[in-house]
Amino acid sequence: MAYPTASAVSARGAVAAGVNNSWGEDVYLFRQGESEPYRVVDFDPGTGSYLRPNGLAWSPDGTRLFAVTGTDGPHLSLRVVTAADPR
């Protein structure tokens, strides 16, 4: 993963690792103790939008991941990854 920009750990132990990658995958989701992601998320393919620094947070129950994305301008978007850790 190049250009890490955000990370978050859920109450269930899942890890979300986000990168600044405006033309590819934005977030990699890992289960506790695993080194391969169980899910990879690309929020806005081909738009130039990217995950903002410190832009990840889990819901209290660990089932949803919230991400803030945007370009270099003032407009930001809140993305919600449902069933992010479906255990």
N, CA, C and O atoms as a CHARMM CRD file, in Angstrom:
* protein
*
  348
    1    1 MET  N      0.84000  -1.18500   0.00000 PROA 1      0.00000
    2    1 MET  CA     0.00000   0.00000   0.00000 PROA 1      0.00000
    3    1 MET  C      0.87900   1.24000   0.00000 PROA 1      0.00000
    4    1 MET  O      1.72100   1.41400   0.88000 PROA 1      0.00000
    5    2 ALA  N      0.68400   2.07000  -0.95900 PROA 2      0.00000
    6    2 ALA  CA     1.44000   3.31800  -1.03700 PROA 2      0.00000
    7    2 ALA  C      0.64000   4.45300  -0.41800 PROA 2      0.00000
    8    2 ALA  O     -0.59000   4.44000  -0.46200 PROA 2      0.00000
    9    3 TYR  N      1.30700   5.40600   0.14200 PROA 3      0.00000
   10    3 TYR  CA     0.70700   6.63300   0.66600 PROA 3      0.00000
   11    3 TYR  C     -0.38900   6.39900   1.70300 PROA 3      0.00000
   12    3 TYR  O     -1.52400   6.82600   1.49300 PROA 3      0.00000
   13    4 PRO  N     -0.08000   5.73000   2.81900 PROA 4      0.00000
   14    4 PRO  CA    -1.09800   5.53400   3.85800 PROA 4      0.00000
   15    4 PRO  C     -1.58700   6.88000   4.39000 PROA 4      0.00000
   16    4 PRO  O     -0.80000   7.80700   4.58100 PROA 4      0.00000
   17    5 THR  N     -2.89800   6.97400   4.62600 PROA 5      0.00000
   18    5 THR  CA    -3.45800   8.24400   5.06400 PROA 5      0.00000
   19    5 THR  C     -4.40300   8.12800   6.25800 PROA 5      0.00000
   20    5 THR  O     -4.64300   9.11600   6.95100 PROA 5      0.00000
   21    6 ALA  N     -4.94700   6.92400   6.50800 PROA 6      0.00000
   22    6 ALA  CA    -5.88400   6.76600   7.61700 PROA 6      0.00000
   23    6 ALA  C     -5.95900   5.30700   8.02700 PROA 6      0.00000
   24    6 ALA  O     -5.74000   4.40200   7.22200 PROA 6      0.00000
   25    7 SER  N     -6.27600   5.10000   9.30100 PROA 7      0.00000
   26    7 SER  CA    -6.51600   3.74300   9.79900 PROA 7      0.00000
   27    7 SER  C     -7.51800   3.82400  10.93900 PROA 7      0.00000
   28    7 SER  O     -7.66900   4.85600  11.59200 PROA 7      0.00000
   29    8 ALA  N     -8.19600   2.70600  11.15800 PROA 8      0.00000
   30    8 ALA  CA    -9.16000   2.62700  12.25600 PROA 8      0.00000
   31    8 ALA  C     -9.33600   1.16200  12.63200 PROA 8      0.00000
   32    8 ALA  O     -9.27900   0.27700  11.77700 PROA 8      0.00000
   33    9 VAL  N     -9.55200   0.91900  13.92100 PROA 9      0.00000
   34    9 VAL  CA    -9.76400  -0.43600  14.43700 PROA 9      0.00000
   35    9 VAL  C    -11.16700  -0.50100  15.02500 PROA 9      0.00000
   36    9 VAL  O    -11.55000   0.35400  15.82400 PROA 9      0.00000
   37   10 SER  N    -11.93200  -1.51600  14.63000 PROA 10     0.00000
   38   10 SER  CA   -13.30100  -1.65500  15.12700 PROA 10     0.00000
   39   10 SER  C    -13.31400  -2.32100  16.49400 PROA 10     0.00000
   40   10 SER  O    -12.31000  -2.88200  16.93400 PROA 10     0.00000
   41   11 ALA  N    -14.45400  -2.25200  17.15600 PROA 11     0.00000
   42   11 ALA  CA   -14.62500  -2.91400  18.45000 PROA 11     0.00000
   43   11 ALA  C    -14.49400  -4.42500  18.31400 PROA 11     0.00000
   44   11 ALA  O    -14.22100  -5.11500  19.29600 PROA 11     0.00000
   45   12 ARG  N    -14.68400  -4.94000  17.10900 PROA 12     0.00000
   46   12 ARG  CA   -14.56600  -6.36800  16.83300 PROA 12     0.00000
   47   12 ARG  C    -13.12800  -6.76400  16.48800 PROA 12     0.00000
   48   12 ARG  O    -12.82700  -7.94800  16.33400 PROA 12     0.00000
   49   13 GLY  N    -12.24700  -5.77700  16.36700 PROA 13     0.00000
   50   13 GLY  CA   -10.84700  -6.04900  16.05500 PROA 13     0.00000
   51   13 GLY  C    -10.49500  -5.95700  14.58600 PROA 13     0.00000
   52   13 GLY  O     -9.34100  -6.18600  14.22300 PROA 13     0.00000
   53   14 ALA  N    -11.45100  -5.62900  13.72300 PROA 14     0.00000
   54   14 ALA  CA   -11.14600  -5.45600  12.30700 PROA 14     0.00000
   55   14 ALA  C    -10.35000  -4.16900  12.11800 PROA 14     0.00000
   56   14 ALA  O    -10.52400  -3.20400  12.86200 PROA 14     0.00000
   57   15 VAL  N     -9.48100  -4.16900  11.12000 PROA 15     0.00000
   58   15 VAL  CA    -8.64600  -3.00500  10.83800 PROA 15     0.00000
   59   15 VAL  C     -8.98900  -2.47300   9.45300 PROA 15     0.00000
   60   15 VAL  O     -9.05400  -3.23300   8.48700 PROA 15     0.00000
   61   16 ALA  N     -9.20400  -1.18000   9.36300 PROA 16     0.00000
   62   16 ALA  CA    -9.38000  -0.50000   8.08600 PROA 16     0.00000
   63   16 ALA  C     -8.12000   0.31500   7.84000 PROA 16     0.00000
   64   16 ALA  O     -7.75300   1.16600   8.65100 PROA 16     0.00000
   65   17 ALA  N     -7.46300   0.05500   6.72500 PROA 17     0.00000
   66   17 ALA  CA    -6.25900   0.78300   6.34800 PROA 17     0.00000
   67   17 ALA  C     -6.54100   1.52600   5.05300 PROA 17     0.00000
   68   17 ALA  O     -6.85000   0.91300   4.03200 PROA 17     0.00000
   69   18 GLY  N     -6.43200   2.85800   5.09800 PROA 18     0.00000
   70   18 GLY  CA    -6.74700   3.67500   3.94100 PROA 18     0.00000
   71   18 GLY  C     -5.51500   4.30900   3.34400 PROA 18     0.00000
   72   18 GLY  O     -4.55000   4.61700   4.04300 PROA 18     0.00000
   73   19 VAL  N     -5.56200   4.49900   2.03500 PROA 19     0.00000
   74   19 VAL  CA    -4.44500   5.10400   1.31100 PROA 19     0.00000
   75   19 VAL  C     -4.93200   6.27900   0.47700 PROA 19     0.00000
   76   19 VAL  O     -6.11000   6.37000   0.13000 PROA 19     0.00000
   77   20 ASN  N     -4.00600   7.17400   0.16300 PROA 20     0.00000
   78   20 ASN  CA    -4.27800   8.28400  -0.74500 PROA 20     0.00000
   79   20 ASN  C     -4.00400   7.77300  -2.15100 PROA 20     0.00000
   80   20 ASN  O     -2.87100   7.81000  -2.63300 PROA 20     0.00000
   81   21 ASN  N     -5.05800   7.29700  -2.79800 PROA 21     0.00000
   82   21 ASN  CA    -4.92700   6.71600  -4.12700 PROA 21     0.00000
   83   21 ASN  C     -6.12200   7.15400  -4.95100 PROA 21     0.00000
   84   21 ASN  O     -7.14800   6.47400  -4.96600 PROA 21     0.00000
   85   22 SER  N     -6.00200   8.26400  -5.62500 PROA 22     0.00000
   86   22 SER  CA    -7.14000   8.83600  -6.33000 PROA 22     0.00000
   87   22 SER  C     -7.55400   8.02800  -7.56500 PROA 22     0.00000
   88   22 SER  O     -8.61500   8.29600  -8.12800 PROA 22     0.00000
   89   23 TRP  N     -6.76500   7.06200  -8.00100 PROA 23     0.00000
   90   23 TRP  CA    -7.10300   6.29000  -9.19700 PROA 23     0.00000
   91   23 TRP  C     -7.10800   4.79400  -8.93200 PROA 23     0.00000
   92   23 TRP  O     -6.83700   4.01500  -9.84600 PROA 23     0.00000
   93   24 GLY  N     -7.40900   4.36400  -7.70200 PROA 24     0.00000
   94   24 GLY  CA    -7.44500   2.93700  -7.38700 PROA 24     0.00000
   95   24 GLY  C     -8.11000   2.69000  -6.05700 PROA 24     0.00000
   96   24 GLY  O     -8.87600   3.51900  -5.56600 PROA 24     0.00000
   97   25 GLU  N     -7.81200   1.54100  -5.47500 PROA 25     0.00000
   98   25 GLU  CA    -8.42500   1.15400  -4.21600 PROA 25     0.00000
   99   25 GLU  C     -8.09500   2.14900  -3.10600 PROA 25     0.00000
  100   25 GLU  O     -6.97400   2.64900  -3.01000 PROA 25     0.00000
  101   26 ASP  N     -9.09700   2.42400  -2.26800 PROA 26     0.00000
  102   26 ASP  CA    -8.94500   3.42200  -1.20300 PROA 26     0.00000
  103   26 ASP  C     -8.76100   2.80800   0.18300 PROA 26     0.00000
  104   26 ASP  O     -7.97900   3.31200   0.98900 PROA 26     0.00000
  105   27 VAL  N     -9.48400   1.71700   0.46200 PROA 27     0.00000
  106   27 VAL  CA    -9.48100   1.14400   1.80300 PROA 27     0.00000
  107   27 VAL  C     -9.35000  -0.37200   1.72200 PROA 27     0.00000
  108   27 VAL  O     -9.98000  -1.02900   0.89400 PROA 27     0.00000
  109   28 TYR  N     -8.51200  -0.90500   2.60700 PROA 28     0.00000
  110   28 TYR  CA    -8.30200  -2.34100   2.73300 PROA 28     0.00000
  111   28 TYR  C     -8.79300  -2.75000   4.11500 PROA 28     0.00000
  112   28 TYR  O     -8.40400  -2.15000   5.11700 PROA 28     0.00000
  113   29 LEU  N     -9.64800  -3.76900   4.17200 PROA 29     0.00000
  114   29 LEU  CA   -10.21200  -4.23200   5.43600 PROA 29     0.00000
  115   29 LEU  C     -9.59900  -5.57600   5.80700 PROA 29     0.00000
  116   29 LEU  O     -9.57200  -6.50600   5.00000 PROA 29     0.00000
  117   30 PHE  N     -9.10500  -5.66400   7.04700 PROA 30     0.00000
  118   30 PHE  CA    -8.45000  -6.86200   7.54200 PROA 30     0.00000
  119   30 PHE  C     -9.15600  -7.35800   8.79800 PROA 30     0.00000
  120   30 PHE  O     -9.57500  -6.56100   9.63700 PROA 30     0.00000
  121   31 ARG  N     -9.28800  -8.67100   8.92300 PROA 31     0.00000
  122   31 ARG  CA    -9.76300  -9.24000  10.17900 PROA 31     0.00000
  123   31 ARG  C     -8.58200  -9.33000  11.13500 PROA 31     0.00000
  124   31 ARG  O     -7.42900  -9.40500  10.70900 PROA 31     0.00000
  125   32 GLN  N     -8.87400  -9.32300  12.39800 PROA 32     0.00000
  126   32 GLN  CA    -7.84000  -9.35900  13.42800 PROA 32     0.00000
  127   32 GLN  C     -6.91300 -10.55400  13.20600 PROA 32     0.00000
  128   32 GLN  O     -7.36900 -11.69000  13.07600 PROA 32     0.00000
  129   33 GLY  N     -5.60800 -10.28400  13.16300 PROA 33     0.00000
  130   33 GLY  CA    -4.60000 -11.32300  13.02700 PROA 33     0.00000
  131   33 GLY  C     -4.34100 -11.80400  11.61500 PROA 33     0.00000
  132   33 GLY  O     -3.49300 -12.67400  11.41700 PROA 33     0.00000
  133   34 GLU  N     -5.04400 -11.26500  10.61900 PROA 34     0.00000
  134   34 GLU  CA    -4.85300 -11.69600   9.23800 PROA 34     0.00000
  135   34 GLU  C     -4.04800 -10.66400   8.46100 PROA 34     0.00000
  136   34 GLU  O     -4.15400  -9.46300   8.71000 PROA 34     0.00000
  137   35 SER  N     -3.24700 -11.13900   7.52200 PROA 35     0.00000
  138   35 SER  CA    -2.39500 -10.23100   6.75000 PROA 35     0.00000
  139   35 SER  C     -2.93300  -9.95000   5.34500 PROA 35     0.00000
  140   35 SER  O     -2.40900  -9.08000   4.64900 PROA 35     0.00000
  141   36 GLU  N     -3.95700 -10.66600   4.92600 PROA 36     0.00000
  142   36 GLU  CA    -4.58400 -10.42700   3.62700 PROA 36     0.00000
  143   36 GLU  C     -5.94000  -9.77100   3.84600 PROA 36     0.00000
  144   36 GLU  O     -6.69300 -10.20600   4.71700 PROA 36     0.00000
  145   37 PRO  N     -6.27200  -8.73500   3.08000 PROA 37     0.00000
  146   37 PRO  CA    -7.57200  -8.08600   3.26800 PROA 37     0.00000
  147   37 PRO  C     -8.72000  -9.00800   2.86700 PROA 37     0.00000
  148   37 PRO  O     -8.60900  -9.77400   1.91000 PROA 37     0.00000
  149   38 TYR  N     -9.81600  -8.92700   3.60600 PROA 38     0.00000
  150   38 TYR  CA   -11.00800  -9.67800   3.24100 PROA 38     0.00000
  151   38 TYR  C    -11.91000  -8.85800   2.32800 PROA 38     0.00000
  152   38 TYR  O    -12.84500  -9.38900   1.72800 PROA 38     0.00000
  153   39 ARG  N    -11.62700  -7.56800   2.22700 PROA 39     0.00000
  154   39 ARG  CA   -12.40400  -6.69500   1.34500 PROA 39     0.00000
  155   39 ARG  C    -11.56800  -5.48100   0.99200 PROA 39     0.00000
  156   39 ARG  O    -10.81000  -4.96700   1.81500 PROA 39     0.00000
  157   40 VAL  N    -11.71900  -5.02600  -0.25600 PROA 40     0.00000
  158   40 VAL  CA   -11.04200  -3.82700  -0.72500 PROA 40     0.00000
  159   40 VAL  C    -12.11100  -2.91400  -1.31400 PROA 40     0.00000
  160   40 VAL  O    -12.98900  -3.37000  -2.04700 PROA 40     0.00000
  161   41 VAL  N    -12.03500  -1.62100  -0.99100 PROA 41     0.00000
  162   41 VAL  CA   -13.06100  -0.66900  -1.41300 PROA 41     0.00000
  163   41 VAL  C    -12.43400   0.43900  -2.25100 PROA 41     0.00000
  164   41 VAL  O    -11.42300   1.02900  -1.86800 PROA 41     0.00000
  165   42 ASP  N    -13.04900   0.71300  -3.40300 PROA 42     0.00000
  166   42 ASP  CA   -12.67500   1.84500  -4.25500 PROA 42     0.00000
  167   42 ASP  C    -13.91400   2.73200  -4.32900 PROA 42     0.00000
  168   42 ASP  O    -14.89500   2.37000  -4.97900 PROA 42     0.00000
  169   43 PHE  N    -13.87900   3.88000  -3.67500 PROA 43     0.00000
  170   43 PHE  CA   -15.07500   4.71600  -3.54900 PROA 43     0.00000
  171   43 PHE  C    -15.51000   5.40000  -4.83000 PROA 43     0.00000
  172   43 PHE  O    -16.68800   5.33600  -5.18400 PROA 43     0.00000
  173   44 ASP  N    -14.62000   6.03700  -5.52100 PROA 44     0.00000
  174   44 ASP  CA   -14.97900   6.82600  -6.70000 PROA 44     0.00000
  175   44 ASP  C    -14.04100   6.51600  -7.85900 PROA 44     0.00000
  176   44 ASP  O    -13.18800   7.34100  -8.18700 PROA 44     0.00000
  177   45 PRO  N    -14.17300   5.35300  -8.48800 PROA 45     0.00000
  178   45 PRO  CA   -13.24200   4.98900  -9.55500 PROA 45     0.00000
  179   45 PRO  C    -13.16700   6.04100 -10.66000 PROA 45     0.00000
  180   45 PRO  O    -14.18500   6.46900 -11.20600 PROA 45     0.00000
  181   46 GLY  N    -11.94700   6.44300 -10.97200 PROA 46     0.00000
  182   46 GLY  CA   -11.70800   7.33700 -12.09300 PROA 46     0.00000
  183   46 GLY  C    -12.08500   8.79000 -11.90900 PROA 46     0.00000
  184   46 GLY  O    -12.07900   9.53800 -12.88600 PROA 46     0.00000
  185   47 THR  N    -12.41300   9.22800 -10.70200 PROA 47     0.00000
  186   47 THR  CA   -12.85100  10.61200 -10.51800 PROA 47     0.00000
  187   47 THR  C    -11.76800  11.52400  -9.97600 PROA 47     0.00000
  188   47 THR  O    -11.91400  12.74500 -10.02700 PROA 47     0.00000
  189   48 GLY  N    -10.68300  10.96200  -9.45700 PROA 48     0.00000
  190   48 GLY  CA    -9.65300  11.77800  -8.82400 PROA 48     0.00000
  191   48 GLY  C     -9.93000  12.05200  -7.36700 PROA 48     0.00000
  192   48 GLY  O     -9.12800  12.70300  -6.69800 PROA 48     0.00000
  193   49 SER  N    -11.05000  11.56900  -6.85800 PROA 49     0.00000
  194   49 SER  CA   -11.37800  11.71700  -5.44400 PROA 49     0.00000
  195   49 SER  C    -10.56200  10.71100  -4.65000 PROA 49     0.00000
  196   49 SER  O    -10.26800   9.62000  -5.13900 PROA 49     0.00000
  197   50 TYR  N    -10.19900  11.07200  -3.43100 PROA 50     0.00000
  198   50 TYR  CA    -9.37700  10.18200  -2.61500 PROA 50     0.00000
  199   50 TYR  C     -9.78100  10.27300  -1.15200 PROA 50     0.00000
  200   50 TYR  O    -10.46600  11.20900  -0.73800 PROA 50     0.00000
  201   51 LEU  N     -9.34600   9.28600  -0.37800 PROA 51     0.00000
  202   51 LEU  CA    -9.60300   9.26300   1.05400 PROA 51     0.00000
  203   51 LEU  C     -8.83100  10.39100   1.71600 PROA 51     0.00000
  204   51 LEU  O     -7.62900  10.53900   1.49600 PROA 51     0.00000
  205   52 ARG  N     -9.50700  11.17400   2.51500 PROA 52     0.00000
  206   52 ARG  CA    -8.87700  12.31100   3.18200 PROA 52     0.00000
  207   52 ARG  C     -8.06500  11.84900   4.39800 PROA 52     0.00000
  208   52 ARG  O     -8.38500  10.81700   4.98800 PROA 52     0.00000
  209   53 PRO  N     -7.02600  12.59100   4.78100 PROA 53     0.00000
  210   53 PRO  CA    -6.23300  12.22200   5.95400 PROA 53     0.00000
  211   53 PRO  C     -7.11100  12.06200   7.19400 PROA 53     0.00000
  212   53 PRO  O     -7.98700  12.88500   7.46000 PROA 53     0.00000
  213   54 ASN  N     -6.86400  11.00400   7.93800 PROA 54     0.00000
  214   54 ASN  CA    -7.62900  10.67100   9.15300 PROA 54     0.00000
  215   54 ASN  C     -9.11300  10.49900   8.87000 PROA 54     0.00000
  216   54 ASN  O     -9.94100  10.73200   9.75000 PROA 54     0.00000
  217   55 GLY  N     -9.45800  10.09600   7.65600 PROA 55     0.00000
  218   55 GLY  CA   -10.85300  10.04400   7.22800 PROA 55     0.00000
  219   55 GLY  C    -11.56600   8.72600   7.41400 PROA 55     0.00000
  220   55 GLY  O    -12.48600   8.42600   6.65400 PROA 55     0.00000
  221   56 LEU  N    -11.17700   7.91500   8.40400 PROA 56     0.00000
  222   56 LEU  CA   -11.86100   6.64600   8.65300 PROA 56     0.00000
  223   56 LEU  C    -12.34600   6.54700  10.09700 PROA 56     0.00000
  224   56 LEU  O    -11.66800   6.99700  11.02100 PROA 56     0.00000
  225   57 ALA  N    -13.52700   5.95300  10.28200 PROA 57     0.00000
  226   57 ALA  CA   -14.05600   5.68000  11.62800 PROA 57     0.00000
  227   57 ALA  C    -15.06300   4.54600  11.52000 PROA 57     0.00000
  228   57 ALA  O    -15.82000   4.46500  10.55300 PROA 57     0.00000
  229   58 TRP  N    -15.06600   3.66900  12.52100 PROA 58     0.00000
  230   58 TRP  CA   -16.02100   2.56300  12.58300 PROA 58     0.00000
  231   58 TRP  C    -17.23600   2.97700  13.40700 PROA 58     0.00000
  232   58 TRP  O    -17.14100   3.82600  14.29300 PROA 58     0.00000
  233   59 SER  N    -18.37800   2.36500  13.10300 PROA 59     0.00000
  234   59 SER  CA   -19.55200   2.51800  13.96000 PROA 59     0.00000
  235   59 SER  C    -19.26100   1.77700  15.26600 PROA 59     0.00000
  236   59 SER  O    -18.40700   0.89000  15.28900 PROA 59     0.00000
  237   60 PRO  N    -19.95500   2.12400  16.34800 PROA 60     0.00000
  238   60 PRO  CA   -19.68800   1.47600  17.63800 PROA 60     0.00000
  239   60 PRO  C    -19.79700  -0.05100  17.60800 PROA 60     0.00000
  240   60 PRO  O    -19.06500  -0.73600  18.32200 PROA 60     0.00000
  241   61 ASP  N    -20.70600  -0.58900  16.78500 PROA 61     0.00000
  242   61 ASP  CA   -20.85600  -2.04600  16.74000 PROA 61     0.00000
  243   61 ASP  C    -19.94200  -2.71400  15.71200 PROA 61     0.00000
  244   61 ASP  O    -19.93900  -3.93900  15.59400 PROA 61     0.00000
  245   62 GLY  N    -19.17800  -1.93200  14.97900 PROA 62     0.00000
  246   62 GLY  CA   -18.21900  -2.47900  14.02700 PROA 62     0.00000
  247   62 GLY  C    -18.79700  -3.00700  12.73500 PROA 62     0.00000
  248   62 GLY  O    -18.09700  -3.69000  11.98800 PROA 62     0.00000
  249   63 THR  N    -20.04800  -2.71300  12.44800 PROA 63     0.00000
  250   63 THR  CA   -20.65200  -3.22800  11.21800 PROA 63     0.00000
  251   63 THR  C    -20.59200  -2.24800  10.05400 PROA 63     0.00000
  252   63 THR  O    -20.80700  -2.63700   8.90700 PROA 63     0.00000
  253   64 ARG  N    -20.30300  -0.98500  10.33700 PROA 64     0.00000
  254   64 ARG  CA   -20.21500   0.02300   9.28000 PROA 64     0.00000
  255   64 ARG  C    -18.91500   0.78700   9.43000 PROA 64     0.00000
  256   64 ARG  O    -18.44800   1.06000  10.53600 PROA 64     0.00000
  257   65 LEU  N    -18.35000   1.12300   8.29200 PROA 65     0.00000
  258   65 LEU  CA   -17.15100   1.94300   8.25600 PROA 65     0.00000
  259   65 LEU  C    -17.50400   3.25400   7.57400 PROA 65     0.00000
  260   65 LEU  O    -18.12300   3.26000   6.51000 PROA 65     0.00000
  261   66 PHE  N    -17.11300   4.35600   8.18300 PROA 66     0.00000
  262   66 PHE  CA   -17.36200   5.68200   7.62200 PROA 66     0.00000
  263   66 PHE  C    -16.05800   6.21900   7.05500 PROA 66     0.00000
  264   66 PHE  O    -15.00300   6.09500   7.67600 PROA 66     0.00000
  265   67 ALA  N    -16.13600   6.81100   5.88000 PROA 67     0.00000
  266   67 ALA  CA   -14.94200   7.35000   5.23400 PROA 67     0.00000
  267   67 ALA  C    -15.25800   8.71900   4.63700 PROA 67     0.00000
  268   67 ALA  O    -16.33800   8.92800   4.08300 PROA 67     0.00000
  269   68 VAL  N    -14.32100   9.63700   4.75300 PROA 68     0.00000
  270   68 VAL  CA   -14.46300  10.96700   4.17100 PROA 68     0.00000
  271   68 VAL  C    -13.55600  11.02500   2.94500 PROA 68     0.00000
  272   68 VAL  O    -12.34900  10.80300   3.03800 PROA 68     0.00000
  273   69 THR  N    -14.16100  11.33000   1.78800 PROA 69     0.00000
  274   69 THR  CA   -13.41500  11.41700   0.53900 PROA 69     0.00000
  275   69 THR  C    -13.60400  12.79200  -0.08000 PROA 69     0.00000
  276   69 THR  O    -14.50700  13.53800   0.29900 PROA 69     0.00000
  277   70 GLY  N    -12.75400  13.11400  -1.02500 PROA 70     0.00000
  278   70 GLY  CA   -12.87300  14.37900  -1.73700 PROA 70     0.00000
  279   70 GLY  C    -11.68400  14.60800  -2.64400 PROA 70     0.00000
  280   70 GLY  O    -10.78100  13.77700  -2.73600 PROA 70     0.00000
  281   71 THR  N    -11.69700  15.74000  -3.30800 PROA 71     0.00000
  282   71 THR  CA   -10.57000  16.15000  -4.14500 PROA 71     0.00000
  283   71 THR  C     -9.82700  17.24100  -3.38100 PROA 71     0.00000
  284   71 THR  O    -10.03200  17.40300  -2.17800 PROA 71     0.00000
  285   72 ASP  N     -8.98400  17.97700  -4.05600 PROA 72     0.00000
  286   72 ASP  CA    -8.24400  19.03900  -3.38100 PROA 72     0.00000
  287   72 ASP  C     -9.09900  20.27700  -3.11300 PROA 72     0.00000
  288   72 ASP  O     -8.63300  21.21500  -2.46500 PROA 72     0.00000
  289   73 GLY  N    -10.31800  20.29400  -3.59100 PROA 73     0.00000
  290   73 GLY  CA   -11.21800  21.42200  -3.35500 PROA 73     0.00000
  291   73 GLY  C    -11.94300  21.29800  -2.02600 PROA 73     0.00000
  292   73 GLY  O    -11.63600  20.41200  -1.22800 PROA 73     0.00000
  293   74 PRO  N    -12.91400  22.19200  -1.78000 PROA 74     0.00000
  294   74 PRO  CA   -13.59600  22.23100  -0.48900 PROA 74     0.00000
  295   74 PRO  C    -14.72400  21.20400  -0.33200 PROA 74     0.00000
  296   74 PRO  O    -15.26700  21.06300   0.76400 PROA 74     0.00000
  297   75 HSD  N    -15.08500  20.49100  -1.39100 PROA 75     0.00000
  298   75 HSD  CA   -16.22900  19.59000  -1.32000 PROA 75     0.00000
  299   75 HSD  C    -15.80700  18.20200  -0.85800 PROA 75     0.00000
  300   75 HSD  O    -14.92700  17.57700  -1.45100 PROA 75     0.00000
  301   76 LEU  N    -16.44700  17.72700   0.21000 PROA 76     0.00000
  302   76 LEU  CA   -16.15200  16.42300   0.77700 PROA 76     0.00000
  303   76 LEU  C    -17.39800  15.54900   0.71800 PROA 76     0.00000
  304   76 LEU  O    -18.52000  16.05200   0.66000 PROA 76     0.00000
  305   77 SER  N    -17.18900  14.23600   0.73400 PROA 77     0.00000
  306   77 SER  CA   -18.29400  13.28300   0.75200 PROA 77     0.00000
  307   77 SER  C    -18.09200  12.30400   1.89100 PROA 77     0.00000
  308   77 SER  O    -16.96900  11.88900   2.17600 PROA 77     0.00000
  309   78 LEU  N    -19.19200  11.93600   2.54400 PROA 78     0.00000
  310   78 LEU  CA   -19.15200  10.90800   3.56900 PROA 78     0.00000
  311   78 LEU  C    -19.60900   9.60900   2.92400 PROA 78     0.00000
  312   78 LEU  O    -20.71400   9.53500   2.38500 PROA 78     0.00000
  313   79 ARG  N    -18.77600   8.59900   2.97500 PROA 79     0.00000
  314   79 ARG  CA   -19.07500   7.28900   2.40700 PROA 79     0.00000
  315   79 ARG  C    -19.33600   6.32100   3.55700 PROA 79     0.00000
  316   79 ARG  O    -18.66700   6.38400   4.58900 PROA 79     0.00000
  317   80 VAL  N    -20.29000   5.44300   3.38300 PROA 80     0.00000
  318   80 VAL  CA   -20.59200   4.43600   4.39600 PROA 80     0.00000
  319   80 VAL  C    -20.44500   3.06100   3.76400 PROA 80     0.00000
  320   80 VAL  O    -21.11000   2.74300   2.77800 PROA 80     0.00000
  321   81 VAL  N    -19.58000   2.26300   4.33500 PROA 81     0.00000
  322   81 VAL  CA   -19.39400   0.88200   3.88500 PROA 81     0.00000
  323   81 VAL  C    -20.22700   0.01500   4.81200 PROA 81     0.00000
  324   81 VAL  O    -19.85700  -0.19100   5.96800 PROA 81     0.00000
  325   82 THR  N    -21.34700  -0.49400   4.31800 PROA 82     0.00000
  326   82 THR  CA   -22.20900  -1.33500   5.13800 PROA 82     0.00000
  327   82 THR  C    -21.67200  -2.76100   5.17400 PROA 82     0.00000
  328   82 THR  O    -20.97600  -3.20300   4.25900 PROA 82     0.00000
  329   83 ALA  N    -22.00300  -3.45800   6.22700 PROA 83     0.00000
  330   83 ALA  CA   -21.53800  -4.83400   6.42500 PROA 83     0.00000
  331   83 ALA  C    -20.03100  -4.90900   6.23900 PROA 83     0.00000
  332   83 ALA  O    -19.51400  -5.85800   5.64900 PROA 83     0.00000
  333   84 ALA  N    -19.33000  -3.90100   6.74700 PROA 84     0.00000
  334   84 ALA  CA   -17.87800  -3.85000   6.59600 PROA 84     0.00000
  335   84 ALA  C    -17.19900  -5.01000   7.28900 PROA 84     0.00000
  336   84 ALA  O    -16.19000  -5.51700   6.79900 PROA 84     0.00000
  337   85 ASP  N    -17.73900  -5.44700   8.43500 PROA 85     0.00000
  338   85 ASP  CA   -17.22200  -6.61600   9.12900 PROA 85     0.00000
  339   85 ASP  C    -18.42400  -7.49100   9.47700 PROA 85     0.00000
  340   85 ASP  O    -18.96700  -7.39200  10.57700 PROA 85     0.00000
  341   86 PRO  N    -18.83900  -8.34600   8.54100 PROA 86     0.00000
  342   86 PRO  CA   -20.10700  -9.05900   8.67400 PROA 86     0.00000
  343   86 PRO  C    -20.13100 -10.23200   9.64000 PROA 86     0.00000
  344   86 PRO  O    -21.07100 -11.02500   9.59700 PROA 86     0.00000
  345   87 ARG  N    -19.15700 -10.37400  10.49300 PROA 87     0.00000
  346   87 ARG  CA   -19.16200 -11.51500  11.43600 PROA 87     0.00000
  347   87 ARG  C    -20.34400 -11.46800  12.35900 PROA 87     0.00000
  348   87 ARG  O    -20.50000 -12.34500  13.20800 PROA 87     0.00000
